[in-house]
Amino acid sequence: MLRFVVAPDGTVVPDLAAKLPGRGIWLSAKRDVLETARTRHLFSRAARQPVKVPEDIAQVLVSGIEARLVQGLGLARRAGQALCGFVKCREWIAAGKAGLVIQGSGGSPDELRRLISGNNKVPVRTLPAQMLATAFGREHAVYVVIAPGALAQRLMAEHERFLGLTDGLVPEPRNERLGREQAGI
C-alpha cells in the first residue's frame, strides 16, 4: 500500500514512510491503480478538496522506493545483518542465518540454485544489480543475504511495492524448479 498526503499548497505528496501529518490517502502499490486515481481525479474525492497531482508521480514513487531499498540494504550492512558475495552468502544460508536472499537482476538461475540448495525456506527476491552494488559500495554485487528480523521484513515489503510500481520489470527467479529440486522430486 502507498500513502499520500496533501501538502499545504494542495499538491499530492507520496508518504513512503507513512509518517507525514495529515489525513492519508491510501492506494494499492500498482501502477495502473495509481494512473486510474490520477486520471479520474480520485485523489480530490478522497481528500475532499481540489488537489494537484504531478504527472510524474509514478516515477517519483519508484525513485523514492529505490532510495528506501538502498538505504535499508545499507543499514542492514552497517548493522552486520547483511553481506554480499557468493561464498559468504552460502555460509550464512548453510548456517541458517539467512532471512532473505536478494539476487541481482543479472544473476544466473543455476548459481542461485547452488546458493540456496538445501534450504528452501529462505525467501528469494530480485532487484537491479546496480542497487545492490550501490548499497554495498561495490562495482558489482549479485547475491546478498539479510539476517532474519525487522530489516528483512521491511525490505520484503518495499520490494513488493517496487514490483507493483515497475509492473514486475525486475524478473523474479524461477522458484518452480527450485522447489521441486529441493523437495527431492
Residue, then its C-alpha position, 0 to 999 in steps of 0.5 A: m500500500l502507498r500513502f499520500v498526503v496533501a501538502p499545504d499548497g494542495t499538491v499530492v505528496p507520496d508518504l513512503a514512510a507513512k509518517l507525514p501529518g495529515r489525513g492519508i490517502w491510501l492506494s494499492a502499490k500498482r501502477d495502473v491503480l495509481e494512473t486510474a486515481r490520477t486520471r479520474h481525479l480520485f485523489s480530490r474525492a478522497a481528500r475532499q478538496p481540489v488537489k494537484v497531482p504531478e504527472d510524474i508521480a509514478q516515477v517519483l514513487v519508484s525513485g523514492i522506493e529505490a532510495r528506501l531499498v538502498q538505504g535499508l540494504g545499507l543499514a542492514r550492512r552497517a548493522g552486520q545483518a547483511l553481506c554480499g558475495f557468493v561464498k559468504c552468502r552460502e555460509w550464512i544460508a548453510a548456517g541458517k542465518a539467512g532471512l532473505v536472499i536478494q539476487g541481482s537482476g543479472g544473476s544466473p538461475d543455476e548459481l542461485r540454485r547452488l546458493i540456496s540448495g538445501n534450504n528452501k525456506v529462505p525467501v528469494r527476491t530480485l532487484p537491479a544489480q546496480m542497487l545492490a552494488t550501490a548499497f554495498g559500495r561495490e562495482h558489482a554485487v549479485y547475491v546478498v543475504i539479510a539476517p532474519g528480523a525487522l530489516a528483512q521484513r521491511l525490505m520484503a515489503e518495499h520490494e513488493r511495492f517496487l514490483g507493483l510500481t515497475d509492473g514486475l520489470v525486475p524478473e523474479p527467479r524461477n522458484e518452480r524448479l527450485g522447489r521441486e529440486q529441493a523437495g527431492i522430486 
